[in-house]
């Protein structure tokens, strides 16, 4: 046993009491001549260093999860559920009977306002042309096709599965999605497939098409803001096959609404515009750590540096 002498201050780190300053002039360096004590001191400091480093690694990992890559490549996909396969129900009127992941049925004059009574429906080619899809009032909406007595070649898009069918002349609304992470001044490309049909139970030869665009102001989704598909005439009980449409735009905001508005006429010969395989690609904005994140990183580096300095000092005392 030996008496340590004057202790200037003590630090408690993770339950271990560390003697930080010792009057070596009075007692010399007892660790130099005490192998057991020297080993105990080294073990304590090694343990403290490992624990501090472990905590710091976890902190850095947590920070990393909050920081996205500076650039996700020139062809980053911004659209969620562009094929409309993810929904609360496989088919039905959008906004009431079913909700489509990533997409909203809204007023065409304000994309931020949801609307439950817009005439937009989700389904596949089989259901639309046989039983029809369920509407919010309990009825079923169908389109002319082989299952409805019209051999018009009705088919699904190149991707198959679900698509959206919207009336361009009755309770007209917008199908929209808010995309984020755009870079102001950068160019982006949008592509989609579209087709046209007529509601089952009606006659005549309606016209149909889509207006589409991207806007940072939800109240500026006016028809033809960025473009429109050709207007096609659907033969009576007919079907206009799927075709691909593209357009480019330059971002004026880091977040914008991508929207589609069905166009058509007349009301009494219900024209339906069909939509599928929506894509928006381009460069993705870098994520910048929050001020609190930077502070956590700086504190972590400082803590590790402090522990390493204490370890070095302990090694000097032990020699």
Secondary structure, 3 states (H helix, E strand, C coil): CCCCCCECCEEEECCEEEECCECHHHHCCHHHHCHHHHHHHHHHHHHHHHHHHHHHHHHHHHHHCCCCCCCCCCCEECCCCCCCCCECCCCEEECCCECECCCEEEECCEEEEECCCCCEEEECHHHHCCCCEECCCCCEECECCHHHCCCCCCCCCCCCCCEEEEECCCCCCEEEEEEECCCCCCEEEEEEEEEEEEECCCCCCCEEEEEEEEECCHHHCCCCCCEECCCEECCCCCEEEEEEEEEEEECCCCEEEEEEEEEEECHHHCEEEEEEEEEEEECCCCCCCCHHHHHHHHHHHHHHHHHHHHHHHHHHHHC
